[in-house]
Amino acid sequence: MLPDLEINDLLKLRKTHPCGEDRWKVIRLGADIKIECLGCGRLVMLSRRKLARSVKTNLS
């Protein structure tokens, strides 16, 4: 299961974004979680379950 997250936490995901960055910042919490790529600023909204499978480490 997904560890406790807070807004502005930095996450390292298993796969890199097409821009080459693998670090993301948590923007919104809820049933779905919105994250922002730190390389290009792209916003992505994922379900908690999908994000839990994608997270490698919490950098914050």
PDB file of N, CA, C and O in Angstrom:
ATOM      1  N   MET A   1       0.843  -1.191   0.000  1.00  0.00           N
ATOM      2  CA  MET A   1       0.000   0.000   0.000  1.00  0.00           C
ATOM      3  C   MET A   1       0.877   1.240   0.000  1.00  0.00           C
ATOM      4  O   MET A   1       2.051   1.186   0.367  1.00  0.00           O
ATOM      5  N   LEU A   2       0.306   2.335  -0.407  1.00  0.00           N
ATOM      6  CA  LEU A   2       1.033   3.596  -0.519  1.00  0.00           C
ATOM      7  C   LEU A   2       1.346   4.158   0.861  1.00  0.00           C
ATOM      8  O   LEU A   2       0.462   4.223   1.715  1.00  0.00           O
ATOM      9  N   PRO A   3       2.591   4.563   1.089  1.00  0.00           N
ATOM     10  CA  PRO A   3       2.927   5.165   2.382  1.00  0.00           C
ATOM     11  C   PRO A   3       2.210   6.501   2.551  1.00  0.00           C
ATOM     12  O   PRO A   3       1.652   7.041   1.596  1.00  0.00           O
ATOM     13  N   ASP A   4       2.228   7.023   3.763  1.00  0.00           N
ATOM     14  CA  ASP A   4       1.585   8.314   4.012  1.00  0.00           C
ATOM     15  C   ASP A   4       2.245   9.387   3.160  1.00  0.00           C
ATOM     16  O   ASP A   4       3.466   9.542   3.172  1.00  0.00           O
ATOM     17  N   LEU A   5       1.436  10.115   2.432  1.00  0.00           N
ATOM     18  CA  LEU A   5       1.933  11.182   1.568  1.00  0.00           C
ATOM     19  C   LEU A   5       1.411  12.514   2.058  1.00  0.00           C
ATOM     20  O   LEU A   5       0.348  12.590   2.675  1.00  0.00           O
ATOM     21  N   GLU A   6       2.157  13.553   1.783  1.00  0.00           N
ATOM     22  CA  GLU A   6       1.727  14.916   2.053  1.00  0.00           C
ATOM     23  C   GLU A   6       1.962  15.733   0.796  1.00  0.00           C
ATOM     24  O   GLU A   6       2.740  15.344  -0.075  1.00  0.00           O
ATOM     25  N   ILE A   7       1.289  16.857   0.709  1.00  0.00           N
ATOM     26  CA  ILE A   7       1.480  17.744  -0.428  1.00  0.00           C
ATOM     27  C   ILE A   7       2.923  18.239  -0.416  1.00  0.00           C
ATOM     28  O   ILE A   7       3.483  18.502   0.648  1.00  0.00           O
ATOM     29  N   ASN A   8       3.516  18.364  -1.583  1.00  0.00           N
ATOM     30  CA  ASN A   8       4.903  18.791  -1.821  1.00  0.00           C
ATOM     31  C   ASN A   8       5.933  17.707  -1.521  1.00  0.00           C
ATOM     32  O   ASN A   8       7.131  17.988  -1.552  1.00  0.00           O
ATOM     33  N   ASP A   9       5.505  16.476  -1.229  1.00  0.00           N
ATOM     34  CA  ASP A   9       6.459  15.372  -1.100  1.00  0.00           C
ATOM     35  C   ASP A   9       7.074  15.091  -2.469  1.00  0.00           C
ATOM     36  O   ASP A   9       6.419  15.260  -3.497  1.00  0.00           O
ATOM     37  N   LEU A  10       8.328  14.665  -2.475  1.00  0.00           N
ATOM     38  CA  LEU A  10       8.999  14.284  -3.712  1.00  0.00           C
ATOM     39  C   LEU A  10       9.031  12.764  -3.798  1.00  0.00           C
ATOM     40  O   LEU A  10       9.396  12.084  -2.839  1.00  0.00           O
ATOM     41  N   LEU A  11       8.645  12.239  -4.959  1.00  0.00           N
ATOM     42  CA  LEU A  11       8.599  10.798  -5.181  1.00  0.00           C
ATOM     43  C   LEU A  11       9.536  10.427  -6.316  1.00  0.00           C
ATOM     44  O   LEU A  11       9.684  11.174  -7.284  1.00  0.00           O
ATOM     45  N   LYS A  12      10.167   9.269  -6.192  1.00  0.00           N
ATOM     46  CA  LYS A  12      10.952   8.720  -7.291  1.00  0.00           C
ATOM     47  C   LYS A  12      10.167   7.530  -7.823  1.00  0.00           C
ATOM     48  O   LYS A  12       9.869   6.594  -7.082  1.00  0.00           O
ATOM     49  N   LEU A  13       9.833   7.569  -9.114  1.00  0.00           N
ATOM     50  CA  LEU A  13       9.044   6.500  -9.723  1.00  0.00           C
ATOM     51  C   LEU A  13       9.945   5.488 -10.414  1.00  0.00           C
ATOM     52  O   LEU A  13      11.102   5.775 -10.718  1.00  0.00           O
ATOM     53  N   ARG A  14       9.402   4.303 -10.657  1.00  0.00           N
ATOM     54  CA  ARG A  14      10.179   3.224 -11.272  1.00  0.00           C
ATOM     55  C   ARG A  14      10.569   3.535 -12.712  1.00  0.00           C
ATOM     56  O   ARG A  14      11.700   3.268 -13.118  1.00  0.00           O
ATOM     57  N   LYS A  15       9.656   4.089 -13.477  1.00  0.00           N
ATOM     58  CA  LYS A  15       9.943   4.417 -14.874  1.00  0.00           C
ATOM     59  C   LYS A  15      10.215   5.911 -15.005  1.00  0.00           C
ATOM     60  O   LYS A  15       9.654   6.719 -14.266  1.00  0.00           O
ATOM     61  N   THR A  16      11.072   6.268 -15.942  1.00  0.00           N
ATOM     62  CA  THR A  16      11.340   7.687 -16.176  1.00  0.00           C
ATOM     63  C   THR A  16      10.273   8.261 -17.100  1.00  0.00           C
ATOM     64  O   THR A  16       9.681   7.551 -17.911  1.00  0.00           O
ATOM     65  N   HIS A  17      10.046   9.544 -16.959  1.00  0.00           N
ATOM     66  CA  HIS A  17       9.139  10.280 -17.833  1.00  0.00           C
ATOM     67  C   HIS A  17       9.848  10.457 -19.179  1.00  0.00           C
ATOM     68  O   HIS A  17      11.079  10.422 -19.211  1.00  0.00           O
ATOM     69  N   PRO A  18       9.140  10.643 -20.272  1.00  0.00           N
ATOM     70  CA  PRO A  18       9.799  10.835 -21.570  1.00  0.00           C
ATOM     71  C   PRO A  18      10.798  11.995 -21.600  1.00  0.00           C
ATOM     72  O   PRO A  18      11.689  12.012 -22.449  1.00  0.00           O
ATOM     73  N   CYS A  19      10.666  12.956 -20.693  1.00  0.00           N
ATOM     74  CA  CYS A  19      11.627  14.066 -20.653  1.00  0.00           C
ATOM     75  C   CYS A  19      12.937  13.637 -19.990  1.00  0.00           C
ATOM     76  O   CYS A  19      13.917  14.381 -20.030  1.00  0.00           O
ATOM     77  N   GLY A  20      12.968  12.439 -19.377  1.00  0.00           N
ATOM     78  CA  GLY A  20      14.184  11.917 -18.767  1.00  0.00           C
ATOM     79  C   GLY A  20      14.219  12.003 -17.252  1.00  0.00           C
ATOM     80  O   GLY A  20      15.155  11.501 -16.630  1.00  0.00           O
ATOM     81  N   GLU A  21      13.229  12.624 -16.651  1.00  0.00           N
ATOM     82  CA  GLU A  21      13.183  12.806 -15.193  1.00  0.00           C
ATOM     83  C   GLU A  21      12.396  11.672 -14.545  1.00  0.00           C
ATOM     84  O   GLU A  21      11.426  11.172 -15.115  1.00  0.00           O
ATOM     85  N   ASP A  22      12.825  11.268 -13.337  1.00  0.00           N
ATOM     86  CA  ASP A  22      12.074  10.240 -12.607  1.00  0.00           C
ATOM     87  C   ASP A  22      11.618  10.740 -11.241  1.00  0.00           C
ATOM     88  O   ASP A  22      11.148   9.952 -10.420  1.00  0.00           O
ATOM     89  N   ARG A  23      11.751  12.040 -10.990  1.00  0.00           N
ATOM     90  CA  ARG A  23      11.304  12.625  -9.721  1.00  0.00           C
ATOM     91  C   ARG A  23      10.032  13.435  -9.958  1.00  0.00           C
ATOM     92  O   ARG A  23       9.922  14.183 -10.930  1.00  0.00           O
ATOM     93  N   TRP A  24       9.074  13.268  -9.046  1.00  0.00           N
ATOM     94  CA  TRP A  24       7.773  13.917  -9.156  1.00  0.00           C
ATOM     95  C   TRP A  24       7.400  14.560  -7.835  1.00  0.00           C
ATOM     96  O   TRP A  24       7.822  14.092  -6.778  1.00  0.00           O
ATOM     97  N   LYS A  25       6.612  15.629  -7.880  1.00  0.00           N
ATOM     98  CA  LYS A  25       6.145  16.328  -6.680  1.00  0.00           C
ATOM     99  C   LYS A  25       4.644  16.128  -6.544  1.00  0.00           C
ATOM    100  O   LYS A  25       3.907  16.255  -7.521  1.00  0.00           O
ATOM    101  N   VAL A  26       4.187  15.814  -5.326  1.00  0.00           N
ATOM    102  CA  VAL A  26       2.760  15.613  -5.059  1.00  0.00           C
ATOM    103  C   VAL A  26       2.077  16.976  -5.008  1.00  0.00           C
ATOM    104  O   VAL A  26       2.481  17.851  -4.241  1.00  0.00           O
ATOM    105  N   ILE A  27       1.045  17.154  -5.824  1.00  0.00           N
ATOM    106  CA  ILE A  27       0.313  18.420  -5.907  1.00  0.00           C
ATOM    107  C   ILE A  27      -1.030  18.331  -5.192  1.00  0.00           C
ATOM    108  O   ILE A  27      -1.435  19.279  -4.519  1.00  0.00           O
ATOM    109  N   ARG A  28      -1.731  17.192  -5.330  1.00  0.00           N
ATOM    110  CA  ARG A  28      -3.079  17.041  -4.779  1.00  0.00           C
ATOM    111  C   ARG A  28      -3.246  15.633  -4.239  1.00  0.00           C
ATOM    112  O   ARG A  28      -2.779  14.662  -4.835  1.00  0.00           O
ATOM    113  N   LEU A  29      -3.922  15.535  -3.100  1.00  0.00           N
ATOM    114  CA  LEU A  29      -4.205  14.236  -2.489  1.00  0.00           C
ATOM    115  C   LEU A  29      -5.706  13.996  -2.458  1.00  0.00           C
ATOM    116  O   LEU A  29      -6.492  14.943  -2.431  1.00  0.00           O
ATOM    117  N   GLY A  30      -6.093  12.757  -2.463  1.00  0.00           N
ATOM    118  CA  GLY A  30      -7.499  12.370  -2.410  1.00  0.00           C
ATOM    119  C   GLY A  30      -7.601  10.941  -2.899  1.00  0.00           C
ATOM    120  O   GLY A  30      -6.653  10.168  -2.761  1.00  0.00           O
ATOM    121  N   ALA A  31      -8.740  10.581  -3.470  1.00  0.00           N
ATOM    122  CA  ALA A  31      -8.884   9.248  -4.052  1.00  0.00           C
ATOM    123  C   ALA A  31      -7.892   9.094  -5.202  1.00  0.00           C
ATOM    124  O   ALA A  31      -7.304   8.030  -5.393  1.00  0.00           O
ATOM    125  N   ASP A  32      -7.717  10.169  -5.961  1.00  0.00           N
ATOM    126  CA  ASP A  32      -6.696  10.241  -7.002  1.00  0.00           C
ATOM    127  C   ASP A  32      -5.620  11.201  -6.527  1.00  0.00           C
ATOM    128  O   ASP A  32      -5.895  12.118  -5.754  1.00  0.00           O
ATOM    129  N   ILE A  33      -4.406  10.991  -6.985  1.00  0.00           N
ATOM    130  CA  ILE A  33      -3.282  11.830  -6.577  1.00  0.00           C
ATOM    131  C   ILE A  33      -2.705  12.499  -7.812  1.00  0.00           C
ATOM    132  O   ILE A  33      -2.417  11.838  -8.810  1.00  0.00           O
ATOM    133  N   LYS A  34      -2.538  13.817  -7.742  1.00  0.00           N
ATOM    134  CA  LYS A  34      -1.967  14.571  -8.851  1.00  0.00           C
ATOM    135  C   LYS A  34      -0.493  14.806  -8.554  1.00  0.00           C
ATOM    136  O   LYS A  34      -0.135  15.281  -7.476  1.00  0.00           O
ATOM    137  N   ILE A  35       0.362  14.468  -9.523  1.00  0.00           N
ATOM    138  CA  ILE A  35       1.794  14.669  -9.374  1.00  0.00           C
ATOM    139  C   ILE A  35       2.316  15.508 -10.535  1.00  0.00           C
ATOM    140  O   ILE A  35       1.737  15.514 -11.621  1.00  0.00           O
ATOM    141  N   GLU A  36       3.423  16.218 -10.290  1.00  0.00           N
ATOM    142  CA  GLU A  36       4.020  17.093 -11.296  1.00  0.00           C
ATOM    143  C   GLU A  36       5.449  16.644 -11.557  1.00  0.00           C
ATOM    144  O   GLU A  36       6.222  16.444 -10.620  1.00  0.00           O
ATOM    145  N   CYS A  37       5.801  16.486 -12.828  1.00  0.00           N
ATOM    146  CA  CYS A  37       7.159  16.116 -13.215  1.00  0.00           C
ATOM    147  C   CYS A  37       8.087  17.286 -12.907  1.00  0.00           C
ATOM    148  O   CYS A  37       7.781  18.426 -13.255  1.00  0.00           O
ATOM    149  N   LEU A  38       9.210  17.017 -12.264  1.00  0.00           N
ATOM    150  CA  LEU A  38      10.148  18.083 -11.923  1.00  0.00           C
ATOM    151  C   LEU A  38      11.031  18.472 -13.102  1.00  0.00           C
ATOM    152  O   LEU A  38      11.749  19.469 -13.032  1.00  0.00           O
ATOM    153  N   GLY A  39      10.989  17.700 -14.178  1.00  0.00           N
ATOM    154  CA  GLY A  39      11.783  18.025 -15.356  1.00  0.00           C
ATOM    155  C   GLY A  39      11.076  18.994 -16.288  1.00  0.00           C
ATOM    156  O   GLY A  39      11.639  20.016 -16.677  1.00  0.00           O
ATOM    157  N   CYS A  40       9.831  18.666 -16.646  1.00  0.00           N
ATOM    158  CA  CYS A  40       9.120  19.466 -17.647  1.00  0.00           C
ATOM    159  C   CYS A  40       7.863  20.143 -17.108  1.00  0.00           C
ATOM    160  O   CYS A  40       7.272  20.973 -17.798  1.00  0.00           O
ATOM    161  N   GLY A  41       7.442  19.804 -15.886  1.00  0.00           N
ATOM    162  CA  GLY A  41       6.265  20.442 -15.305  1.00  0.00           C
ATOM    163  C   GLY A  41       4.940  19.796 -15.682  1.00  0.00           C
ATOM    164  O   GLY A  41       3.881  20.329 -15.349  1.00  0.00           O
ATOM    165  N   ARG A  42       4.976  18.666 -16.364  1.00  0.00           N
ATOM    166  CA  ARG A  42       3.754  17.964 -16.777  1.00  0.00           C
ATOM    167  C   ARG A  42       2.982  17.484 -15.550  1.00  0.00           C
ATOM    168  O   ARG A  42       3.576  16.953 -14.612  1.00  0.00           O
ATOM    169  N   LEU A  43       1.659  17.667 -15.552  1.00  0.00           N
ATOM    170  CA  LEU A  43       0.801  17.211 -14.462  1.00  0.00           C
ATOM    171  C   LEU A  43       0.124  15.904 -14.861  1.00  0.00           C
ATOM    172  O   LEU A  43      -0.395  15.774 -15.970  1.00  0.00           O
ATOM    173  N   VAL A  44       0.138  14.939 -13.944  1.00  0.00           N
ATOM    174  CA  VAL A  44      -0.478  13.635 -14.183  1.00  0.00           C
ATOM    175  C   VAL A  44      -1.310  13.280 -12.968  1.00  0.00           C
ATOM    176  O   VAL A  44      -0.879  13.477 -11.832  1.00  0.00           O
ATOM    177  N   MET A  45      -2.507  12.755 -13.206  1.00  0.00           N
ATOM    178  CA  MET A  45      -3.374  12.335 -12.116  1.00  0.00           C
ATOM    179  C   MET A  45      -3.509  10.816 -12.165  1.00  0.00           C
ATOM    180  O   MET A  45      -3.922  10.251 -13.178  1.00  0.00           O
ATOM    181  N   LEU A  46      -3.154  10.158 -11.054  1.00  0.00           N
ATOM    182  CA  LEU A  46      -3.192   8.702 -10.974  1.00  0.00           C
ATOM    183  C   LEU A  46      -4.030   8.264  -9.783  1.00  0.00           C
ATOM    184  O   LEU A  46      -4.135   8.982  -8.789  1.00  0.00           O
ATOM    185  N   SER A  47      -4.621   7.090  -9.890  1.00  0.00           N
ATOM    186  CA  SER A  47      -5.325   6.531  -8.734  1.00  0.00           C
ATOM    187  C   SER A  47      -4.278   6.135  -7.693  1.00  0.00           C
ATOM    188  O   SER A  47      -3.114   5.908  -8.024  1.00  0.00           O
ATOM    189  N   ARG A  48      -4.703   6.056  -6.441  1.00  0.00           N
ATOM    190  CA  ARG A  48      -3.772   5.664  -5.369  1.00  0.00           C
ATOM    191  C   ARG A  48      -3.150   4.301  -5.654  1.00  0.00           C
ATOM    192  O   ARG A  48      -1.956   4.100  -5.432  1.00  0.00           O
ATOM    193  N   ARG A  49      -3.954   3.374  -6.143  1.00  0.00           N
ATOM    194  CA  ARG A  49      -3.469   2.018  -6.413  1.00  0.00           C
ATOM    195  C   ARG A  49      -2.383   2.021  -7.488  1.00  0.00           C
ATOM    196  O   ARG A  49      -1.347   1.376  -7.328  1.00  0.00           O
ATOM    197  N   LYS A  50      -2.619   2.744  -8.577  1.00  0.00           N
ATOM    198  CA  LYS A  50      -1.645   2.782  -9.665  1.00  0.00           C
ATOM    199  C   LYS A  50      -0.363   3.484  -9.220  1.00  0.00           C
ATOM    200  O   LYS A  50       0.735   3.052  -9.570  1.00  0.00           O
ATOM    201  N   LEU A  51      -0.498   4.563  -8.451  1.00  0.00           N
ATOM    202  CA  LEU A  51       0.681   5.274  -7.962  1.00  0.00           C
ATOM    203  C   LEU A  51       1.470   4.404  -6.984  1.00  0.00           C
ATOM    204  O   LEU A  51       2.701   4.425  -6.990  1.00  0.00           O
ATOM    205  N   ALA A  52       0.771   3.638  -6.144  1.00  0.00           N
ATOM    206  CA  ALA A  52       1.449   2.771  -5.172  1.00  0.00           C
ATOM    207  C   ALA A  52       2.342   1.756  -5.887  1.00  0.00           C
ATOM    208  O   ALA A  52       3.415   1.418  -5.388  1.00  0.00           O
ATOM    209  N   ARG A  53       1.913   1.274  -7.037  1.00  0.00           N
ATOM    210  CA  ARG A  53       2.725   0.319  -7.795  1.00  0.00           C
ATOM    211  C   ARG A  53       3.901   0.993  -8.489  1.00  0.00           C
ATOM    212  O   ARG A  53       4.912   0.346  -8.761  1.00  0.00           O
ATOM    213  N   SER A  54       3.778   2.294  -8.780  1.00  0.00           N
ATOM    214  CA  SER A  54       4.802   3.011  -9.539  1.00  0.00           C
ATOM    215  C   SER A  54       5.902   3.616  -8.677  1.00  0.00           C
ATOM    216  O   SER A  54       7.003   3.861  -9.169  1.00  0.00           O
ATOM    217  N   VAL A  55       5.623   3.861  -7.397  1.00  0.00           N
ATOM    218  CA  VAL A  55       6.579   4.565  -6.537  1.00  0.00           C
ATOM    219  C   VAL A  55       7.731   3.645  -6.155  1.00  0.00           C
ATOM    220  O   VAL A  55       7.527   2.514  -5.715  1.00  0.00           O
ATOM    221  N   LYS A  56       8.951   4.160  -6.336  1.00  0.00           N
ATOM    222  CA  LYS A  56      10.147   3.438  -5.911  1.00  0.00           C
ATOM    223  C   LYS A  56      10.531   3.878  -4.505  1.00  0.00           C
ATOM    224  O   LYS A  56      10.696   3.043  -3.616  1.00  0.00           O
ATOM    225  N   THR A  57      10.675   5.192  -4.297  1.00  0.00           N
ATOM    226  CA  THR A  57      10.993   5.724  -2.965  1.00  0.00           C
ATOM    227  C   THR A  57      10.347   7.086  -2.778  1.00  0.00           C
ATOM    228  O   THR A  57      10.023   7.779  -3.742  1.00  0.00           O
ATOM    229  N   ASN A  58      10.166   7.453  -1.516  1.00  0.00           N
ATOM    230  CA  ASN A  58       9.699   8.791  -1.155  1.00  0.00           C
ATOM    231  C   ASN A  58      10.942   9.574  -0.751  1.00  0.00           C
ATOM    232  O   ASN A  58      11.594   9.226   0.233  1.00  0.00           O
ATOM    233  N   LEU A  59      11.281  10.625  -1.494  1.00  0.00           N
ATOM    234  CA  LEU A  59      12.507  11.385  -1.249  1.00  0.00           C
ATOM    235  C   LEU A  59      12.346  12.427  -0.154  1.00  0.00           C
ATOM    236  O   LEU A  59      13.339  13.006   0.287  1.00  0.00           O
ATOM    237  N   SER A  60      11.117  12.682   0.298  1.00  0.00           N
ATOM    238  CA  SER A  60      10.892  13.716   1.314  1.00  0.00           C
ATOM    239  C   SER A  60      10.887  13.123   2.703  1.00  0.00           C
ATOM    240  O   SER A  60      10.710  13.847   3.683  1.00  0.00           O
TER     241      SER A  60
END
